[in-house]
Amino acid sequence: MLTFDTDLPADSLEFCPQVGFEDIFVCGTYKLVDSDRRSNPKVEGDAVVISESKNTVQGPQTRKGQCLLFRITKNPEDEFRQIQRFNLPAILDMKWGHRSGAVPPILAIADSEGSITVHEWREQSMTQIDSIRCATSDTLVLSIDWSNRRRQDASPGTLIASLSNGSLCILTSTETGSMAITNTWHAHDHEPWVAAWNYWNTNIIYSGKSLLWRGDDLKLKAWDVRQGFESPAFVNKRFDAGVTSIQSHPYIEHLLAVGSYDNTVKLFDTRKLSTVMTEADVGGGAWRIKWCPSFERKSDLLVASMHDGFKVMRFGSNNENSDWSSFSGASEIVNRNDEHESMAYGADWCYGGQLANGKSIVGGCSFYDHKIYIWSA
């Protein structure tokens, strides 16, 4: 187990998926600084938004953050080192573009001042190449997702972003290579903490709403870009707590994982979103969920479980001949990391393939103790 102190609270960790750069990963941090705080209410485990209610804070707020860039060694269980650190407004989410190896890696970063910045790998470090304002500076960009997970080429793909004002926005590449907003619409009455593409059909976008303390309606919504955005194509209201994370499976069409504050991960067939295929108790709110990028471990899901650490859930079998039926059966925890002393927020798999022992390198970060953890699972 390797650790690193990020100084500021850490809430996002992402490995680079691009061939030749799988040894690179980033961590984002978020620090809320208040000029005058009267109270610090507990908000259902969501450290990022603690005390941001207008009824509990007086005076202006500053949210500062940093992006930390690291490289792991050839034996990643032995060492990783920081190669860059740069300041930004507080970071809520980061995603690498899934591009071909013919172009440099790019990284999109969602910040607390209504913007998304795009950074490109140049001369052994990241250089900012674009900044797109999605909303006013008092609006947080809560989550982002690239559309081209399964169709990797030289183009950057399309971004979906969710905003704290209840909106979603789509950003596409222009003829000049920069990103521009092409659609924005009001999707939820309160904060949609996650928006994600259907990687098999990028006409479809999923979004979810959380924050129980605001009387959520606890909805998972699906949007079809071909039908416009006046109303969702589908709504699932059958959640006991807010939706916090969504990911389409990269190898199995129609399989969708959805994490919630109710300590569960639910699997859905996207052709029948009204019915849960199976669900797993992950012990804490599922803030981040990531399917393993190795086909050999396609049944394994990495979960950052907020109050209950990091764990790998296995749904059914990783047998090459396993089919849909294996995902509707029982699940088990095959690895867990409880070393953190805070909220388990960011988590990701290394894309470098499996180690000699069949395990994979994974990373996680926790909030108040501002730590990164790298281990094999």
N, C-alpha and C positions, 0 to 999 in steps of 0.2 A: 504494500500500500504506500503510494507516494502522496505527499501533501504539499500545498503551497498556500501562503497567506496573501490574499488579494488586497489587503488594507481596507478597501471599501466593501460593503456587503455584496455578495456575489449571487446572481440570479439567472444566468444564462451561460451554457457551455455547448459549443458546437465544433465537431471535427470536420475538416475539409474532406469532401467526398471525391475530389478530382484525382484521377490517376496521376501518380507522381508526387502528389502533395498530401497523401494520407497521414503523414507524420505531423501535420500542422493542425492546431486547434486554437480556438479563441474562447475567452471568458469575458462576460460583460458584468458590470457592477452598477449599483443603484444606491445612492445615499440621499435621503430626504433631510434637508436642513431648514428648520423653521426659525424665524426671528423671534417668535413669541408663542410658546406652546402652553396651553392651559391643561390639557389632559392627553392621555395616550390610550384610547380605548382599544380593546382586543377585537379584531375583525376576522373571525372565522378562519384563522390561520393564514391570512393573506398579508404577508409582511410588506409587500410592495405598496399597498394602499393604506396601511395602518395610519390612522390619525389624519387622513386627508379629507375627512368630512368638514364642511365649512362651519359646522357648529362647534368644532373643537379646536380650531386653529385661528389665531389672529395674526395679522401682518403677512407680508409676502413670503412665499416659499421658494426655495431653490432646490432643485434636484440635480445632483451632479453624478457623473459616472466616468468610467474608463473602459476602454477595450484593451485587453491584454492578449498578446499573441505568443504562442508557445510552439516549440518543436520537441517531439519525443525522439529518443535515440533508437538505434536499431534493435536494442533490447528494451522495449518500452516499460518493462517492469522494474528497470533499474534507475532510469533518469529521464527527466524532461527539463527544458530550460526556457526561460522567457527571452524572446528576441525583440519585442516591441511593446510599448505601452503608450496610448494616446488618450487625451481627454475629450469627452463629449458630454452633452446633457445625459442624465441618467438613462441607462439602457434597459429596455424591457424585453427585447427579443432580438435574436440575430439568426440569419440563415445564409449559408453558402449557396451560391448558384451551382446547379448540377450541369456543368458544361463539359465539352470534350477536352481532351488533353492538348489540343492544338492552340488553345488560348489560355491566358492566365486566369487563375481562380478569382472570383469576385465574391464579395461579402456584403449583404444588406444588413443595416442596423436600424432598429426601431427605437426612437428616443422619446423622452418625456416632454419635448417641446414641439410636438406636432410634426416632426420631420422624419424622413428615412434618408440615411446617407448610404452611398454605395462606395465600396473600397475595392481596389484591385491590387493583386500581388505584383510588385515591381521591385527588382533588385533586393530580394530577400526581406522585404517588409511590405506593409500595406499602405497604399496611397489613396486618399479620397479622390474620387473622380466625378461624383455627382451628389447633389442634395436636393431632395424633393419635399416641398412643404405640402403636407396633407391636410392640415388644419391650423387653427390659431395656436400660439405658443403655450396656451394654458390647457391644451388637449394632449393626452398621452397616446402615442401609437403603441397599442398593447401587444399585437402579434403580427407576424408576417409569414408568408409561405410562398415559395417559388413553384411554378406550375410544371416544370420540366424534369421532375424526378426520374421519369421513365424514358424520356425522349431527349437524351443528352446530345447537344450539338454546340456549335460556336455561339449561337444566340444566347442572350442572358435569360430568356424566358419571361414570364409574366408574374407579377407579384400581386397577392391579395393582402390587404392590411385591415386590421380592426382597430377602431379608435374609441377612446373613452367617452366620446359624445354620443355613442350608440351607432355610429356609421361604419360602413365597410367601404373600401375603395380599391379599385383595380389600377395597377400601374403597368404600362407596356413600354417597350423600347421604341424610340423614334428613329427616323432615318439618320440622325446625327449620332446615334448610339446612346443618347441619354434616356432616362426614364421619365415618363409623363403620366399623369392621372387621366384615365379615359372614362371612368365611371365612379360616381360616389352616390351612396344611397343610405337612408336611415333604415337600419336593420333591426335594432333592439332599443327598448326604452331606456336601458341602462348599459353599463359597460359589457361589451362582448369580449371576453378575455381571450377568445381564440377564433381564428378563421383559418380554413385550410382547403386546399384543392382536393378533388377526386383525381388522383394521379393517372387513372385509366381513362377518364373522360373529363377533360379540362373545361368543359362547358358547365361543370357542376362545382359549386363552392359550398362548404359547410361552415356554419358559425354557431357559437354557443355562448350563453350568458351565465354569469355567476353573481357573487356577492349577495349572500343570503340576508345580510343586514338591511338591504334595501327592498326587501319583499319581492324577490325575483319571481318571474313566472317559469323559470327553469326550463328553457326551451332549447332544443337542438333544431336548427333550421337548415334547409337545403335550398340553394338558389341556382336557377338555370339562366345563364347569361343570354341564351337565345330567346327567353321569354320576357326579358326586362326585369326590373327590380321593384315594381310597385308592391308585389307580394311574393312570399317565398313559394317555391315549388312544393315544399313539404315542411311540416312542423311536427316534431315529437315533443309532447308535453309531459311525458311519463318519467320525469327525473325527480328524485327525492332531494336533490341539492344541485347547485349550479354546475354547469358544464365548464371544464377548465382546459381540456386538451382533446385534440382530434387528430388522428392520422390514418390515411389510406394505406393499405398494405402494398409494398412495392412489387411483390411477386404474385399475389393472389387477387385476381380481379373481384370486385364487389365486396371485399372484406374491409370493414371500417372499425377502428378501435376508438372508443370515446371514454375519457377519464372525467371524474366528477369529484366534487367536495365530499360526497357521501362515502368516500373510501373505496370506491369500486372502479374497475375498468369493465366496460360493456363492449361486446362485439356485436356488430350488425352486418347483415346482408344489405348492401345499399339498394337492392331492388325491393326491399321490404323493411324500411326504416322504422316501422311501427312496432316491430317485434324484436326483442333482444334474443340473439342466438345463445349467448352464455355470458356470465359475468364473474369476475374474480374480486375477492376482497383483498385490497392491497395495503390495508392497515392505516392509511392516511389519505388525504386528498391527493388525487393523481394530477399534479401540476404539469408534468411533462411525461409523455409516453413516446417511445421510439421503437419501431420494429427493427430487428437486427438486419443490417444490410447484407449479411452473408446468406445465400440461398440455403446452405446446409443447416442454418439455424432459423429458418423462416417462421418457426412457431414461437420464437422467443421475443418477448417485449420487455424493454427496459423502462422502468417507472421511477420517477422522482416523487416519492410519496409524502412530501411535506413533513408532517409530524412523525413519520415512521420510516425515515431513511430511504435508501435506494435499493431496488430489488429487480431481479429478472424473473418475469412470470413466463412459464411455458404452458401453452395451450395445446393439448394433445401431444403429437409426436413430431419430431424433426425428420422422420423417415422420408426418404425421397419419394416414396409412393403414397405418402399420406395425402388425403384429399380434404374437401370441405368438412366432411363429417368429423374429422379430428378436432376441429376448432369449436364444435358445439358440445364437446365433452368437458371433462374435468380439467382444471388447471393446477399448477403447483409452482411454488417458489423454488427456483434452482440456484439462486445466488442472492445474497443480500449484503449490504454495507450499512452498518449502524454507527460508524465512527463519528458522524457529524454531531454537533452540539446545538443545532439550530434547525432551520427550515431547509429541507432538501428540495431545491428548486430546479436547477439546471441539470441535464443529464444527456449523454449521447454515447453512441458506439463509435469506435475507431473503424474506418473503412479499409484498413490495411489487411483484412483477412484474419483467419484464425491462427493462433499460436500452435506450436508443436503439440501442446497438450490438449488441443481442441477448444480451448477457451479463447475469448476475445478480449481486447483491451477496451475498457469503458472509462468514462469520466463523469464526475458529478461535482456540483458546487452547492454550498449551503450559505445561508444569508447572514444571520447575525454574527456567526463566528468567522465570516469572510474567508472560507477555505475552498480550495480545489482538491479533489481526490482522484487519483488515477489507480486503477486496479484491474485485475483480470477476472472475468466472470464467464 
